């Protein structure tokens, strides 16, 4: 503490908060509830989106915790996902950006009826 001669860099430090955009169809629900993403679907496609600035060649890691009442979550970081979806528990996805620009984070229902809460999301 108090060091004024720092030589170095701090990179890839962030917590994903705010700026989530619901992408609903058919009256499905995507909300922020007490700081967590809540997705409810009767089986209709629905997702919550967030965009960060990616830098070509940098590797990003998306993590979060899922509480699934029904169904599973399908998290995406860029084009990388977890093929079998995520029920209750933690997830981690690693993605290396192939270009500089927007890198989309998507949280969507995996299949069928879904009621999931996603917390502690960080990238």
N, C-alpha and C positions, 0 to 999 in steps of 0.2 A: 504494500500500500504506500502511496506517495512517491513511487519510482517515476522519475521524469525522463529517464534515458531509455525508454522502451525501444528496442529494435526488433521488429518482427511484424507479424500480421495475425489477425483473428479472422477466420473464414468459416462459412457454413454454420453460423449460429443463429437460430431463429425458432420461434414457437409460432405455429400457424393459428392466428386468431382473427376474428372479423373477416370482412370481405368475402364471406361465403355467399354464393348465389344459388338459389334453388332453381332446378330445371325440372319442373313437374309437368306431368300430363295426366289428364283424366281426373283431376281433383285429388291427386295423391299429396302427401304431406312431407315437406322438408323444412325443418325449423331449427333455430338455435335455441336450446333449452338449458338454462343455467350454465352456459358456456360450452355445452356439448351439442354435437350435430344429432338430430333426431330424424329418422327416416321411417315413414309408415306408408306401406303400399299394399293394395289388394292383389298384387301380382302384375300391375301395370308398371312399365318402365319409368323410373324416377331416379334423380341423382342430385347431389349437392356439389357445386364446383368452386374451386379457389385457384387463382393463377399466381405464380411467382415468376421472377425473372431468372432464367437458367443461363448458364455460361457453358459454351461448347467445351466438352472434355471434362467438366466437373461432375463428380458423382454426388448424388443426393440420396438421402435415406428418409423415407416416410415411416413414421411409427404411430401407433394409436392403440387404444383399448376399446373393445366392443362388448356391449351387453346386448345380447339378442334375446328378445322375448319370443319372436317368431322369425324364422328364416335366417339368412346370412347376409353379410356385407361383402361387396366386391370393390375393394379400394384400388385406385389407379394412381400411378405417378408417371406422367408422360404416357407412354404406351406399355409400361410394365404393370402387371397385376399379379394377383394370387389366383391361379386357375380354378381352384376348388372353392373359393370364397372363404369367408371367416365367420364362424359362429361366435359365441362368447369367448373372449380371450384377447390376447395381444397380437398385433401384426407388425411386420417390418417388410418394407419393399425398398430395394436399392435400384437406382436408375442413373445411367451416365448420359448426360445431355449430348445430342448429336449436332446441335446448333445453338447459337445464342439467341435468346428471345423468350417468349412466354412458355412456361412449363406448367401444364394443367394438372391439378390434383382433383380427382373425381372420387366421390363416395357414393356408391349406388347399390340398389338392391341386387342380390345375386340371382335368385330365381324365385318365383312364386310369391305368396304373401309374405310380407316382411315388416317387422317392427324392431328396429335396432337403434341403439344410442351409442355414439362414438365420442370418446373423451380422450384427453391427453394427447391430442394430435400435434405432432411436431415434424419438421423437415429440416 
